[in-house]
Every structure is written in C-alpha cells, then in structure tokens.
Amino acid sequence: MAATPLLIGAAPPRAPLRRLDPTVVRFACVGVGSTVVHLGLFAALLHLLPTSQTANLGALLAATIANTAANRRFTFGVTSTTAAVRQHLQSLGLFALTWGLSAGALWLLHAWATQPPALVQTVVVGGSMVGSTVVRYVAMRTWIFAAR
C-alpha cells in the first residue's frame, strides 16, 4: 500500500523572501532625511514668511535641491558632473508636481480651518508628500538617472 501524505491539501513550501532592491533602500533613507529637512524648514519658515504657502515653497525648493544631489550620489551612484545641470532641471520639473500636491493640501486645510496650528500644517504637508514620493522614485530611476 502506498504511503499517504500526512497533510492533504497542505500549501507548498514558500519561496524564500526576496531582498529589497538596494536602490529602494537608499532612496528611502535619502527621502527620510529630505523629509526632515523639508518639514523642519517649513515649520521654521511659518514664523518668518507671510503665508504657509510661501513657507512651503521655500522649504520644498531647498529640500528638492538637496534631495536631488543626495539621490544622484548615494542612490544612483552618479559621480560625474557631466549631466548634473540637466538632472537638477528635470528634478525641478518633479518639484512642480510635488509643490502642486502640497499647495493643494494646504489650500484645503485653510479652507477647512482658517488658522490651523503649525503642527497641523506640518503634518498635512508631510502627508501630501507620500504620493509624490512614489512618482519621484519612478521618474528618477527611469528618466532622470537612467543610463543613456
């Protein structure tokens, strides 16, 4: 008589977990640092500039320039200066999308609450960055820093 398996209908053994792409890990690390810079500058500029929109614009512009330089070097390993200007200009194109999302989020917040606390505004700006981060990574990988 043939042996019967002990577990009839048992799931097949799982494939080993794949490791995350190191580029994604480095991008995430740079992104966390850039987010801290952006939100820190935003919170500081809220007290210096006339509106939260101008504070966001200034903070996001500074963080975008730093983010592009860091991703260029650490995430994508680009060390030559040959295409640096082009890559920063392309990144500023992404900046327009990111700023549009965060400006829209601030506009909605101010439509709902006329004088929201700085902490609430900072959280709203940070939350608006989530969607643009995915777009930014894809654009950097396939367009800005793609091998030519």
Long-range contacts (C-beta under 8 A, 24 or more apart in sequence): 23-75, 23-76, 23-141, 24-137, 26-74, 26-75, 27-71, 27-75, 27-137, 27-140, 29-74, 30-67, 30-70, 30-71, 30-74, 30-75, 31-67, 31-133, 33-70, 34-63, 34-64, 34-66, 34-67, 34-70, 35-63, 35-126, 35-129, 37-62, 37-63, 37-66, 38-62, 38-63, 38-125, 38-129, 39-122, 39-125, 39-126, 42-121, 42-122, 42-125, 43-118, 43-122, 46-118, 46-121, 46-122, 47-118, 52-106, 52-110, 52-121, 53-103, 53-106, 53-107, 56-99, 56-102, 56-103, 56-106, 56-125, 57-99, 57-103, 60-95, 60-98, 60-99, 60-102, 61-95, 64-91, 64-92, 64-94, 64-95, 64-98, 65-91, 67-91, 71-140, 71-145, 72-145, 75-140, 75-145, 76-140, 76-141, 76-145, 78-145, 83-148, 87-144, 87-145, 90-139, 90-143, 90-144, 91-140, 91-144, 94-132, 94-135, 94-136, 94-139, 94-144, 97-132, 97-135, 98-129, 98-132, 98-136, 101-128, 101-129, 101-131, 101-132, 102-128, 102-129, 102-132, 104-128
